[in-house]
């Protein structure tokens, strides 16, 4: 996050991390395709269990 790399994640994560990341966080809705350069990306939910 400190190297100037754009990060794509869900809106909840953007809100949670906004204070430390600034403009490099981009919230994207689940299952809605979007473009990153020449790539088409389709975000999906991935549960994180401990």
C-alpha positions as CSV (number, residue, x, y, z in Angstrom):
1,X,0.0,0.0,0.0
2,X,2.9,2.3,0.5
3,X,4.4,1.6,-2.9
4,X,1.8,3.5,-5.0
5,X,0.0,0.3,-6.2
6,X,-3.7,0.5,-6.8
7,X,-5.7,-1.9,-4.6
8,X,-9.1,-3.2,-5.6
9,X,-11.3,-4.6,-2.9
10,X,-14.9,-4.5,-1.5
11,X,-16.4,-1.3,-0.1
12,X,-16.3,-2.5,3.5
13,X,-12.5,-3.0,3.3
14,X,-12.1,0.4,1.8
15,X,-13.9,2.1,4.6
16,X,-12.0,0.1,7.2
17,X,-8.6,0.9,5.8
18,X,-9.2,4.4,4.4
19,X,-7.2,6.1,7.2
20,X,-4.0,4.3,6.2
21,X,-4.3,3.9,2.4
22,X,-5.7,7.2,1.0
23,X,-6.5,7.3,-2.7
24,X,-5.0,4.0,-3.7
25,X,-8.0,1.9,-2.5
26,X,-10.8,1.3,-5.0
27,X,-14.0,-0.4,-3.9
28,X,-15.6,-2.7,-6.4
29,X,-19.0,-4.4,-6.2
30,X,-19.1,-8.2,-6.1
31,X,-19.8,-10.1,-9.4
32,X,-19.7,-6.9,-11.5
33,X,-17.0,-7.0,-14.2
34,X,-14.6,-4.1,-14.6
35,X,-11.4,-3.4,-16.5
36,X,-7.9,-3.0,-15.2
37,X,-5.8,-2.1,-18.2
38,X,-6.4,-4.9,-20.8
39,X,-7.8,-7.3,-18.2
40,X,-11.5,-7.8,-17.4
41,X,-11.9,-8.7,-13.7
42,X,-14.9,-10.2,-12.0
43,X,-14.8,-9.8,-8.2
44,X,-16.1,-12.6,-6.1
45,X,-16.5,-13.3,-2.4
46,X,-13.9,-15.4,-0.7
47,X,-14.5,-16.3,3.0
48,X,-11.5,-16.0,5.3
49,X,-11.7,-18.4,8.2
50,X,-9.3,-18.5,11.1
